[in-house]
């Protein structure tokens, strides 16, 4: 499993969710649940960014060991 690819896909999906929610909010400003949807998308994006950072750190540590 490639953590970089999984995290990048998760970031893209979260950004898409956020954008779709923002569009729905622009069309119907009083729509229920859109604030929660955007918060969920933000948290998902932050979690995937954290996975990506950790994978980068682990790759760097592995390269240091092999060098």
Buried (B, 14 or more C-beta within 10 A) or exposed (E): EEBEEBBBEBBEBBBEBBEBBBEBBEEEEEEEEBEEBBEBBBEBBEBBBEBBEEBEEEEEEEEEEEE
